[in-house]
Amino acid sequence: MRGSFCIPAVLFLAGLGSQWIPVRCLDNGLALTPPMGWNSWNAFRRDYDEVAISAQIDKIVEYELREAGYTYVNVDGAWWNGDYENGIVYRNESTGRFVDPTDKFPNGVKTLSDKAHSKGLKFGWYTSGREAACCCGAEGFEVMKPMSGGNEEIDLELFLEWGIDYLKVDNCGTSKGGGKFSGSSKIMRTWADLLKGTGVVLSNSRFDCMSKKGKNYFSKPPDDDPFQNTYSNKLKTKSFCTKYSNLWRVSIDIRDAWWSVLFNSRAMIGRGKSSGPGHWNDPDMLMVGNGGLNFYENQAHFSLWCVLSAPLLIGVDLRKHSKYSEIVKILGNRAAIAVNQEYDDHAGDRFRVSDDQYKVEEWVKLLGNSELALVVLNAEYEGKVTDYEVELHYKEYAEHLLGSKCFKKIKKKLDEASIRCDVYNIWEDNSSTETNTIVLTLEEHQCSFLRISNCYVENTDEDTCKQQ
């Protein structure tokens, strides 16, 4: 479990090259595709109860999101009984266990997890791996303690009795100056060891996995330019994150705003080599449908998370949207989800930014059968981009789409080749056949989400390059 070697997404495009890098990763047989489900935090923060959570279970089933792949129903921070004004979490003095959280769950946590399981869903829970939680005090973010630091075995015993299938371990309430709670790697290793054989997915929330040289690269968005991307291709995922987690956060908490969607997605640049079955980079939970994003921004947000193989955890109160609403249609789009769940030695990355005034971004994920998923995004230009051309002659595109045998035959004359492909537009739900370029029009903050397949070279004598 601690030392299994695996080969995750090591063929990557951000650096315009390919390389194989062996990565140690958690080998518990879980999260072989990016986890999908619902989480309470973005929808409710600390203001929820069993009625609200139970309603989400019902809506996931009613809206057929379960059939789309959404499996987990996860309760986040502030579930405990306590003195929120003074930052005290109540524990039983004789057993050391958390007091049953009857304030929010008067019928018991097990009743709620049993309901989720009876509906064919799974149940997730939250704790802090250090001595305090920083989500839930009187003003919303003051620390509350004691949490699970030093109480791991006692707490896990209780969580398993409640029937959890997923555990989010947060990293806050840190003791400064070293000591018992100083080692992030040690803490996550402890949880990984304790969870061995339980069937519980382990989510690492902010245990130094979004850092550079041991320090948080950004603790907040840059004030002067929230869109700046100074960290492209520089961030690396620490080895302990892959060894002791099924997924790990790579950026600050997402906000319900477009700049935050861009900020967190850009934190994924260059990280694809450390992501793959059983271990996934996590740019945080979805904000789709919470009101801070317009229609195009909601589509683009979901598209980026899909093309980057990010966990898809819905973060909206589903009661606010009907089964046939635009939001539920975005969240339930089977073609988009299929891209997210597929894996063929590539977890997705940003490939290029156009060198013109529009700065259109192309995010790509290589798929099996010589297919390619592409998100083309008007991220920052304040207006419509017309006649933007996606070139199929890029070496990194053509080699994958045509196959290595064909590519070797024509690479010296690649610019002269007539490359013809089938293109499926996921959001428009239509297909076309394009030659050499795909021409797009993009409104402000709109993306095109494309699946490219069945490529061949026209008018060629090379058998390996002909239409099959």
C-alpha positions in Angstrom: 0.0 0.0 0.0 2.7 2.5 0.9 5.1 1.8 -1.9 3.3 0.6 -5.0 4.7 2.0 -8.2 2.3 3.0 -10.8 2.5 4.9 -14.1 0.0 7.6 -14.0 -0.5 10.4 -16.6 3.1 10.8 -17.6 2.6 11.6 -21.3 1.9 15.3 -21.0 1.6 18.3 -23.3 2.2 21.3 -21.2 5.9 21.3 -21.9 5.4 20.3 -25.5 7.1 17.0 -25.0 6.6 13.5 -23.7 8.3 11.6 -21.0 7.8 8.7 -18.7 8.1 9.3 -15.0 7.4 6.5 -12.5 5.3 7.8 -9.6 4.6 6.1 -6.2 0.9 6.2 -5.6 -1.7 4.9 -3.1 -2.7 1.4 -4.2 -5.9 0.7 -2.4 -8.0 -0.2 -5.5 -10.3 2.8 -5.1 -11.0 5.9 -7.2 -9.9 4.3 -10.4 -11.7 7.1 -12.2 -12.1 10.6 -10.9 -14.7 10.5 -8.0 -18.1 12.0 -8.7 -20.7 13.0 -6.3 -22.1 16.0 -4.2 -20.5 17.9 -1.3 -22.2 20.3 1.1 -19.6 23.0 1.5 -20.1 25.2 -1.6 -23.8 25.0 -1.3 -24.3 25.6 2.4 -20.9 26.3 4.1 -21.7 25.4 7.8 -25.5 26.0 7.5 -27.0 22.6 6.8 -28.8 19.8 8.5 -30.0 16.2 7.8 -33.1 17.5 6.0 -30.9 19.4 3.5 -28.5 16.5 3.0 -31.4 14.0 2.7 -32.9 16.2 0.0 -29.8 16.1 -2.1 -29.9 12.3 -2.0 -33.4 12.4 -3.3 -32.6 14.9 -6.0 -29.5 13.0 -7.2 -31.8 10.0 -7.8 -34.7 12.0 -9.2 -32.5 13.9 -11.6 -30.9 10.7 -12.8 -27.5 12.1 -11.8 -26.7 8.7 -10.2 -27.0 7.1 -13.6 -24.6 9.8 -14.9 -22.0 8.6 -12.4 -22.5 10.8 -9.4 -22.0 8.4 -6.5 -20.9 10.1 -3.3 -22.9 12.3 -1.0 -20.4 14.1 1.2 -20.9 16.0 4.4 -18.2 18.7 4.9 -17.1 20.7 7.9 -19.3 22.0 10.8 -21.2 18.7 11.3 -20.1 18.4 15.0 -21.9 19.6 18.1 -20.0 22.3 19.8 -19.7 25.8 21.2 -19.2 27.6 17.9 -18.8 31.0 19.6 -15.8 29.8 21.6 -14.3 27.3 19.1 -15.0 24.2 21.1 -15.9 20.8 19.6 -17.7 18.5 22.0 -16.2 15.2 22.8 -17.3 12.5 25.3 -14.9 12.9 28.3 -14.8 9.2 29.1 -14.5 7.7 25.6 -12.8 10.6 23.8 -15.3 10.2 20.9 -17.1 13.0 19.3 -20.5 13.6 20.9 -23.2 12.4 18.5 -23.9 15.4 16.3 -27.6 15.5 17.1 -27.9 19.3 16.5 -27.6 18.7 12.8 -28.5 15.0 12.6 -31.3 14.4 15.3 -32.0 11.0 13.7 -28.4 10.0 13.7 -25.7 10.0 11.1 -26.1 6.3 10.4 -29.7 6.9 9.4 -28.5 9.3 6.7 -25.8 7.0 5.4 -28.2 4.1 5.4 -30.5 6.2 3.2 -27.7 7.0 0.8 -26.7 3.3 0.6 -30.3 2.2 0.1 -30.4 4.5 -3.0 -27.3 3.0 -4.5 -25.1 5.9 -3.4 -22.1 6.2 -1.1 -21.6 8.5 1.9 -18.7 10.8 2.6 -17.4 12.6 5.7 -15.0 15.4 6.8 -12.4 15.8 9.5 -9.3 17.8 10.1 -6.0 15.9 10.3 -4.6 18.4 12.8 -5.8 19.4 16.2 -8.4 21.9 14.9 -10.7 22.7 12.1 -10.6 26.2 10.6 -13.9 26.2 8.7 -16.6 26.9 11.2 -16.2 29.3 14.1 -18.4 32.3 15.0 -17.3 34.4 12.0 -17.1 31.3 9.8 -13.4 30.5 9.7 -12.0 30.6 13.2 -10.5 27.3 14.5 -12.5 24.8 16.4 -11.0 22.0 18.4 -10.2 19.3 19.3 -10.4 17.5 16.0 -8.7 14.4 14.7 -5.0 15.2 15.2 -3.9 12.7 17.8 -7.4 11.1 17.8 -7.2 9.3 14.5 -8.0 5.7 15.6 -10.9 6.8 17.9 -12.4 9.0 15.2 -12.1 6.5 12.4 -13.7 3.8 14.4 -16.7 6.2 14.9 -16.8 7.2 11.2 -16.8 3.6 10.1 -19.7 2.9 12.4 -21.6 5.7 10.7 -21.0 3.9 7.4 -18.7 6.3 5.5 -17.2 5.4 2.1 -15.1 8.6 1.6 -13.1 10.7 4.0 -11.9 14.2 3.4 -9.0 15.1 5.6 -8.4 18.8 5.9 -5.2 20.6 6.9 -5.9 23.5 9.2 -5.6 24.5 12.8 -1.9 23.9 12.5 0.4 24.1 15.5 3.4 26.2 14.7 7.0 25.4 15.7 6.9 21.7 14.9 5.9 19.0 17.4 3.2 16.5 17.2 1.2 17.9 14.3 4.0 19.3 12.1 4.5 16.6 9.6 2.0 16.6 6.7 3.5 13.4 5.2 3.3 11.6 8.5 -0.3 12.6 9.0 -1.5 11.5 5.6 0.5 8.2 6.0 -1.3 7.6 9.3 -4.7 8.0 7.6 -3.7 5.8 4.6 -2.5 3.1 6.9 -5.6 3.2 9.1 -8.0 3.1 6.1 -6.3 0.2 4.5 -8.8 -2.5 3.7 -11.8 -0.4 4.7 -12.9 0.5 1.1 -12.9 4.2 2.1 -11.6 6.7 -0.5 -9.1 9.1 1.0 -9.2 12.8 0.0 -6.3 15.0 1.0 -7.5 18.6 1.4 -4.6 21.0 1.4 -1.8 19.0 3.0 1.0 20.9 1.2 0.1 19.4 -2.2 -0.4 22.9 -3.7 3.0 24.0 -2.5 6.4 24.8 -4.1 9.5 24.1 -2.1 7.4 23.5 1.1 5.7 26.8 1.0 2.2 27.7 -0.2 2.8 29.2 -3.6 -0.3 31.4 -3.3 -2.3 31.9 -0.2 -4.7 34.2 -2.0 -5.2 35.4 -5.6 -2.7 38.1 -6.8 -4.3 41.5 -6.1 -3.0 43.2 -9.2 -4.1 40.6 -11.8 -6.2 37.7 -10.6 -5.7 36.0 -14.1 -1.9 36.0 -14.2 -0.4 32.6 -14.7 3.1 32.9 -13.3 3.2 29.4 -12.1 2.6 27.6 -15.4 4.8 24.4 -15.6 6.5 25.2 -12.3 4.4 23.4 -9.8 5.0 19.8 -8.9 2.9 17.4 -6.8 4.8 16.1 -3.8 5.4 12.4 -3.7 3.6 11.9 -0.4 0.4 13.3 -1.9 0.3 10.5 -4.5 1.5 7.9 -2.0 -1.0 8.5 0.7 -4.1 10.0 -1.1 -6.6 9.1 -3.7 -7.1 12.7 -4.5 -5.4 15.9 -3.3 -6.2 19.6 -3.5 -3.9 21.7 -5.7 -5.1 25.2 -5.1 -6.9 27.6 -2.8 -10.7 27.2 -2.1 -12.7 27.9 -5.1 -15.0 31.0 -5.1 -18.2 31.5 -6.9 -16.6 33.8 -9.5 -15.0 33.5 -12.9 -11.6 34.6 -11.8 -11.6 31.7 -9.3 -12.5 29.1 -11.9 -9.5 30.3 -14.0 -7.2 30.5 -11.0 -7.9 27.0 -9.9 -7.8 25.4 -13.3 -4.5 27.0 -14.0 -3.1 25.5 -10.8 -3.5 22.2 -12.7 -1.0 23.2 -15.5 1.9 20.8 -15.6 0.5 18.4 -13.0 -1.0 15.8 -15.4 2.1 13.6 -14.9 1.1 12.9 -11.3 -2.6 12.1 -11.9 -4.2 8.8 -13.0 -6.3 5.8 -11.8 -6.4 5.8 -8.0 -4.8 9.2 -7.6 -6.1 12.5 -8.9 -5.3 16.2 -8.8 -8.2 18.1 -7.4 -8.8 21.8 -8.2 -11.6 21.8 -5.7 -15.4 21.2 -5.9 -17.7 22.5 -8.5 -19.4 25.9 -8.3 -21.8 25.2 -11.2 -25.2 26.7 -10.5 -24.6 28.8 -7.4 -25.3 32.1 -9.1 -21.9 33.7 -9.5 -21.3 32.3 -13.0 -23.3 33.0 -16.1 -24.4 30.2 -18.5 -21.2 30.2 -20.6 -19.0 30.3 -17.5 -20.9 27.4 -15.9 -20.3 25.4 -19.1 -16.7 26.3 -19.3 -16.1 25.5 -15.6 -17.5 22.1 -16.0 -15.6 21.5 -19.3 -12.3 22.4 -17.7 -12.8 20.0 -14.8 -13.8 17.3 -17.3 -10.8 17.7 -19.6 -8.5 17.8 -16.6 -9.7 14.5 -15.1 -10.7 16.4 -12.0 -13.1 14.9 -9.3 -16.6 16.1 -10.1 -18.3 17.0 -6.8 -21.4 19.0 -7.3 -21.5 22.0 -4.9 -25.0 23.4 -5.3 -28.3 22.9 -3.5 -30.0 20.8 -6.1 -33.4 21.9 -4.8 -32.8 25.2 -6.5 -32.8 23.8 -10.0 -35.3 21.6 -11.7 -34.5 18.3 -13.4 -34.6 19.9 -16.9 -32.8 23.1 -15.9 -29.7 24.4 -17.7 -27.6 23.6 -14.6 -28.7 20.0 -14.3 -28.2 19.5 -18.0 -24.6 20.8 -17.7 -23.9 18.6 -14.7 -25.5 15.5 -16.3 -24.0 15.8 -19.8 -23.0 12.2 -20.5 -20.5 13.1 -23.3 -18.7 15.6 -21.1 -18.6 13.1 -18.2 -17.3 10.4 -20.5 -14.2 12.5 -21.2 -13.7 13.1 -17.5 -13.9 9.4 -16.7 -11.7 8.1 -19.6 -8.0 7.7 -19.1 -5.3 6.7 -21.6 -2.0 7.7 -20.0 -3.0 11.3 -20.0 -5.0 13.3 -17.4 -5.2 16.5 -19.4 -3.3 19.8 -19.5 -3.3 23.2 -21.1 -1.5 22.9 -24.4 -1.3 26.5 -25.7 -2.5 30.1 -25.5 -3.0 32.0 -28.8 -0.4 34.6 -29.4 -2.9 37.3 -30.4 -5.0 39.8 -28.6 -7.6 37.2 -27.7 -5.4 34.8 -25.8 -7.6 31.9 -26.5 -6.7 28.8 -24.5 -6.6 25.2 -25.7 -6.8 22.5 -23.1 -6.3 18.9 -24.3 -6.7 15.4 -23.0 -5.5 12.4 -25.1 -8.1 9.6 -25.2 -7.9 6.0 -26.4 -8.4 4.9 -30.0 -6.4 7.9 -31.2 -9.1 10.3 -30.0 -8.6 13.7 -28.4 -10.8 15.9 -26.2 -10.2 19.6 -26.6 -11.6 22.6 -24.7 -11.1 25.9 -26.6 -11.8 28.8 -24.2 -12.2 32.6 -24.6 -11.0 33.0 -21.0 -10.3 36.7 -20.7 -11.1 38.7 -23.9 -13.9 41.1 -23.2 -16.0 40.3 -26.3 -16.6 37.8 -29.1 -13.8 36.0 -30.8 -14.7 35.1 -34.4 -13.1 32.7 -36.8 -10.7 31.2 -34.3 -8.8 28.3 -36.0 -7.8 25.2 -34.2 -4.9 23.7 -36.2 -4.8 19.9 -36.5 -1.2 20.0 -37.8 0.3 20.6 -34.4 2.8 17.8 -33.9 1.3 16.9 -30.5 -2.2 16.7 -31.9 -1.3 15.0 -35.2 0.9 12.2 -33.7 -1.9 11.1 -31.4 -4.8 11.5 -33.9 -3.1 9.8 -36.8 -1.2 7.1 -34.8 2.6 6.7 -34.6 3.0 4.6 -37.8 1.3 7.2 -40.0 2.9 10.1 -38.2 6.4 8.7 -38.8 5.6 8.5 -42.5 4.4 12.0 -42.9 6.1 14.1 -40.2 8.6 15.6 -42.5 5.8 16.9 -44.7 3.2 17.4 -41.9 2.4 21.0 -42.9 1.5 19.8 -46.4 -0.7 16.9 -45.2 -4.5 17.2 -45.5 -5.8 15.9 -42.2 -9.4 15.1 -42.0 -11.2 14.3 -38.7 -14.7 13.8 -37.2 -15.5 16.5 -34.7 -18.2 16.1 -32.1 -19.2 19.4 -30.3 -20.3 18.3 -26.9 -22.3 21.3 -25.9 -24.0 21.8 -29.2 -24.5 18.1 -29.6 -23.6 18.0 -33.3 -21.0 16.3 -35.4 -19.0 17.5 -38.4 -16.1 16.5 -40.5 -13.3 19.0 -40.7 -10.0 19.2 -42.7 -6.9 20.8 -41.2 -8.6 23.4 -39.1 -11.7 23.7 -36.9 -13.1 27.2 -37.1 -14.9 28.5 -34.0 -16.7 31.6 -32.7 -16.6 32.1 -29.0 -18.5 34.6 -26.9 -16.9 36.1 -23.8 -16.0 33.3 -21.4 -17.5 30.7 -23.7 -15.8 27.5 -24.6 -16.2 24.8 -27.3 -15.8 21.3 -25.9 -14.8 19.0 -28.8 -14.1 15.3 -29.2 -11.9 14.6 -32.2 -11.7 11.1 -33.8 -11.4 9.0 -36.9 -8.6 11.1 -38.4 -6.8 10.2 -41.6 -4.7 11.9 -44.3 -6.5 12.6 -47.6 -4.8 12.0 -51.0 -1.9 10.0 -49.6 -0.2 6.8 -50.8 0.7 5.8 -47.3 -1.6 2.9 -46.3 -1.2 3.6 -42.6 -2.6 7.1 -43.1 -5.6 6.3 -45.2 -9.2 6.3 -44.0 -10.0 3.0 -42.1 
